């Protein structure tokens, strides 16, 4: 996430300054507006932290030094370099910053090593220093060093880690921010690494399995369109040169071919415009909730994703739950970590209010929300009655981990089967269309039907 600094004044006339994390300027303005409405302050400037490149030299030295630094304004860069005694030659914003990507595998290795060293009772700042010095990825090394620096300066863990969500991943940054404020850092790091490893393995299996079917699928669609628009009209067009009754399927296909040839640009626009509109809607807050609800409602893949979300919720709850009553903050954090906006919304708007306003237990509130299966509700109710709610959550997480692991292969096979059936159906359709033209009886020589129609 990007870092935005707002400046203003309070009702007493005192200067005000703070930092918010947001994916873009519009979201940053929304957060600042909420702050203004809540605390009755006035904000007059909002700056994003961006990279600046500079050229400087020491007085009396002709050697020019170049570098890059992140700041909110060019004035900050200028003042900082001037205090260091440099003569400033040029400062400009760098709009062409291309940072190398960090693979998920590198992030998993970093988290796994942190978990192992935390279990060995190493201090966290020492762990970050040790791991940063041995990292091959320059961007991940810079990220870890910035995290180390910000934490030593006393900044809040949530602000520090979410600032680097583009490198670590949103889920990972959220989990590490939770770990920084809990007493179970090693356990949360271990659970995060474990889940990321399984998620990466699932993605790898999906990619390797669908690579060839995806190529065949795209090639089949392209071949079908080319056949209908160019090859088939030349074959079936011979029938129109004679007084022969054209079969219905051939006539319909010719009509589609002529329509595509005459309106190809409009057809392409009609196909792409709704796709762009739907993507834009699903990127909004309301659209994201609807999209995540649709995902977990899919027949086979949706159930797998849904159970994975429950597993993550249960693991985070187990890692943070203190055992002292219904810890509302833990439930809220676990819902944010489950990686499904719809489930998070239901927990925050149905489960938690039901517990606070009506005094219901966690299991009864979950049952009333309708988003948790009965076995989860029964298991939690049993844990509440016996005082082992934390252990019940761990059992649920382990159960869903084993279930989703075993069902991954089945999901991949089903996807493969669906793609194969679709391709087979396309091939059968083309074959039927071609055979219909081939079965048309040619006109007898010397008959009126054998003479071409004069144009």
KAKAHU-V37157 format. One record per backbone hydrogen bond with DSSP energy under -1.0 kcal/mol. NH is the residue of the N-H (numbers start at 1). CO is the residue of the C=O. E is the energy in kcal/mol with one decimal. If there is no record, write none. Layout:
BEGIN
nh: (NH & NH)
co: (CO & CO)
e: (E & E)
END
This chain:
BEGIN
nh: (2 & 4 & 5 & 6 & 7 & 8 & 9 & 10 & 13 & 16 & 18 & 20 & 22 & 28 & 29 & 30 & 31 & 32 & 33 & 34 & 35 & 36 & 37 & 38 & 39 & 40 & 42 & 44 & 45 & 47 & 49 & 50 & 52 & 53 & 54 & 55 & 56 & 57 & 61 & 65 & 67 & 69 & 71 & 77 & 78 & 79 & 80 & 81 & 82 & 83 & 84 & 85 & 86 & 87 & 89 & 90 & 92 & 94 & 107 & 108 & 109 & 110 & 111 & 112 & 113 & 114 & 115 & 116 & 117 & 118 & 119 & 121 & 122 & 127 & 128 & 129 & 130 & 131 & 132 & 133 & 141 & 142 & 143 & 144 & 145 & 146 & 147 & 148 & 149 & 150 & 151 & 152 & 153 & 154 & 155 & 160 & 161 & 162 & 164 & 165 & 167 & 168 & 169 & 173 & 174 & 175 & 176 & 177 & 178 & 179 & 180 & 181 & 182 & 188 & 189 & 190 & 191 & 192 & 193 & 194 & 195 & 196 & 197 & 198 & 199 & 200 & 201 & 202 & 203 & 204 & 205 & 206 & 207 & 208 & 209 & 210 & 211 & 214 & 215 & 216 & 217 & 218 & 219 & 220 & 221 & 222 & 223 & 224 & 225 & 226 & 227 & 228 & 229 & 230 & 231 & 232 & 235 & 236 & 237 & 239 & 242 & 244 & 251 & 252 & 253 & 254 & 255 & 256 & 257 & 258 & 259 & 260 & 261 & 262 & 263 & 267 & 268 & 269 & 270 & 271 & 272 & 273 & 276 & 277 & 278 & 279 & 280 & 281 & 282 & 283 & 284 & 288 & 289 & 290 & 291 & 292 & 293 & 294 & 295 & 296 & 298 & 304 & 305 & 306 & 307 & 308 & 309 & 310 & 311 & 312 & 313 & 314 & 315 & 316 & 317 & 318 & 319 & 320 & 321 & 325 & 327 & 328 & 331 & 332 & 333 & 334 & 335 & 336 & 337 & 344 & 345 & 346 & 347 & 348 & 349 & 350 & 351 & 352 & 354 & 355 & 356 & 357 & 358 & 360 & 365 & 366 & 367 & 368 & 369 & 377 & 378 & 379 & 380 & 381 & 382 & 383 & 384 & 385 & 386 & 388 & 392 & 393 & 394 & 395 & 396 & 397 & 398 & 399 & 400 & 401 & 402 & 403 & 404 & 405 & 406 & 407 & 411 & 412 & 413 & 414 & 415 & 416 & 417 & 418 & 419 & 420 & 421 & 422 & 423 & 424 & 425 & 426 & 427 & 428 & 429 & 430 & 431 & 432 & 433 & 434 & 435 & 436 & 437 & 438 & 439 & 440 & 447 & 453)
co: (22 & 20 & 47 & 18 & 45 & 16 & 42 & 14 & 10 & 8 & 6 & 4 & 2 & 24 & 25 & 26 & 27 & 28 & 29 & 30 & 31 & 32 & 33 & 34 & 35 & 36 & 9 & 7 & 7 & 5 & 3 & 71 & 69 & 92 & 67 & 90 & 65 & 87 & 58 & 56 & 54 & 52 & 50 & 73 & 74 & 75 & 76 & 77 & 78 & 79 & 80 & 82 & 81 & 57 & 55 & 55 & 53 & 51 & 103 & 104 & 105 & 106 & 107 & 108 & 109 & 110 & 111 & 112 & 113 & 114 & 115 & 118 & 117 & 123 & 124 & 125 & 126 & 127 & 128 & 129 & 137 & 138 & 139 & 140 & 141 & 142 & 143 & 144 & 145 & 146 & 147 & 148 & 149 & 151 & 150 & 156 & 157 & 158 & 161 & 162 & 164 & 164 & 165 & 169 & 170 & 171 & 172 & 173 & 174 & 175 & 176 & 178 & 179 & 184 & 185 & 186 & 187 & 188 & 189 & 190 & 191 & 192 & 193 & 194 & 195 & 196 & 197 & 198 & 199 & 200 & 201 & 202 & 203 & 204 & 205 & 206 & 207 & 210 & 211 & 212 & 213 & 214 & 215 & 216 & 217 & 218 & 219 & 220 & 221 & 222 & 223 & 224 & 225 & 226 & 226 & 227 & 231 & 232 & 233 & 236 & 239 & 242 & 247 & 248 & 249 & 250 & 251 & 252 & 253 & 254 & 255 & 256 & 257 & 258 & 259 & 263 & 264 & 265 & 266 & 267 & 268 & 269 & 272 & 273 & 274 & 275 & 276 & 277 & 278 & 279 & 281 & 284 & 285 & 286 & 287 & 288 & 289 & 290 & 291 & 292 & 295 & 300 & 301 & 302 & 303 & 304 & 305 & 306 & 307 & 308 & 309 & 310 & 311 & 312 & 313 & 314 & 315 & 316 & 317 & 323 & 325 & 326 & 327 & 328 & 329 & 330 & 331 & 332 & 333 & 340 & 341 & 342 & 343 & 344 & 345 & 346 & 346 & 347 & 350 & 351 & 352 & 353 & 354 & 354 & 361 & 362 & 363 & 364 & 365 & 373 & 374 & 375 & 376 & 377 & 378 & 379 & 380 & 381 & 382 & 383 & 388 & 389 & 390 & 391 & 392 & 393 & 394 & 395 & 396 & 397 & 398 & 399 & 400 & 401 & 402 & 403 & 407 & 408 & 409 & 410 & 411 & 412 & 413 & 414 & 415 & 416 & 417 & 418 & 419 & 420 & 421 & 422 & 423 & 424 & 425 & 426 & 427 & 428 & 429 & 430 & 431 & 432 & 433 & 434 & 435 & 437 & 444 & 241)
e: (-1.7 & -2.9 & -3.1 & -2.2 & -1.9 & -2.5 & -2.4 & -2.4 & -1.5 & -3.3 & -2.0 & -2.7 & -2.0 & -1.8 & -2.6 & -1.8 & -2.1 & -2.4 & -2.4 & -1.9 & -1.8 & -2.6 & -2.4 & -2.0 & -2.5 & -1.4 & -2.6 & -2.3 & -1.7 & -2.5 & -2.9 & -2.7 & -3.0 & -2.7 & -2.3 & -2.5 & -2.8 & -1.5 & -2.3 & -3.8 & -1.7 & -2.7 & -2.5 & -1.2 & -2.5 & -2.9 & -2.4 & -2.4 & -2.2 & -2.2 & -1.0 & -1.6 & -2.1 & -3.4 & -2.8 & -1.8 & -2.2 & -2.3 & -1.5 & -2.4 & -2.3 & -2.1 & -2.3 & -2.8 & -2.4 & -2.0 & -2.5 & -2.2 & -2.6 & -2.4 & -1.8 & -1.6 & -2.2 & -2.0 & -2.3 & -1.8 & -2.4 & -2.6 & -2.1 & -1.4 & -2.1 & -2.3 & -2.3 & -2.5 & -2.2 & -2.2 & -2.3 & -2.5 & -2.4 & -2.8 & -2.5 & -1.9 & -1.3 & -1.3 & -2.1 & -2.2 & -2.6 & -2.0 & -1.6 & -1.4 & -1.0 & -2.6 & -1.7 & -2.8 & -2.1 & -2.4 & -2.7 & -1.9 & -1.8 & -2.3 & -1.8 & -1.1 & -1.2 & -2.4 & -2.7 & -2.3 & -2.5 & -2.5 & -2.6 & -2.3 & -2.4 & -2.5 & -2.2 & -1.9 & -2.7 & -2.6 & -2.2 & -2.2 & -2.3 & -2.3 & -2.2 & -2.5 & -2.7 & -2.6 & -2.1 & -2.5 & -1.1 & -2.4 & -1.8 & -2.8 & -2.8 & -2.6 & -2.6 & -2.4 & -2.1 & -2.5 & -2.6 & -2.5 & -2.5 & -2.4 & -2.4 & -2.6 & -2.4 & -2.2 & -1.3 & -3.5 & -1.5 & -3.1 & -1.6 & -1.4 & -1.1 & -2.2 & -2.5 & -2.5 & -2.2 & -2.4 & -2.0 & -2.2 & -2.6 & -2.7 & -2.2 & -2.6 & -2.4 & -2.0 & -1.8 & -2.6 & -2.3 & -2.3 & -2.6 & -1.7 & -2.6 & -2.6 & -2.6 & -2.5 & -2.8 & -2.3 & -2.4 & -2.2 & -2.6 & -1.0 & -1.5 & -2.2 & -1.6 & -2.0 & -2.7 & -2.5 & -1.7 & -2.3 & -2.3 & -1.6 & -1.3 & -1.5 & -2.3 & -2.7 & -2.4 & -1.8 & -2.1 & -1.8 & -2.1 & -2.3 & -2.4 & -2.6 & -2.5 & -2.5 & -2.3 & -2.5 & -2.1 & -1.7 & -2.6 & -1.0 & -1.2 & -1.1 & -1.7 & -2.3 & -2.5 & -2.7 & -2.0 & -1.7 & -1.5 & -2.4 & -2.5 & -2.4 & -2.3 & -2.4 & -2.4 & -2.0 & -1.5 & -2.8 & -1.7 & -1.8 & -2.3 & -3.1 & -1.1 & -1.5 & -2.3 & -2.4 & -2.2 & -1.9 & -1.3 & -1.7 & -2.9 & -1.9 & -2.3 & -2.5 & -2.2 & -2.0 & -2.5 & -2.2 & -1.7 & -2.3 & -2.1 & -2.0 & -1.6 & -2.2 & -2.1 & -2.4 & -2.4 & -2.3 & -2.6 & -1.9 & -2.1 & -2.2 & -2.5 & -1.9 & -2.0 & -1.7 & -2.3 & -2.2 & -2.1 & -2.3 & -2.4 & -2.2 & -2.4 & -2.5 & -2.2 & -2.3 & -2.6 & -2.2 & -2.3 & -2.4 & -2.4 & -1.9 & -2.2 & -2.5 & -2.3 & -2.3 & -2.3 & -2.7 & -2.3 & -2.4 & -2.6 & -2.0 & -1.3 & -1.8 & -1.7 & -1.1 & -1.7 & -2.6)
END
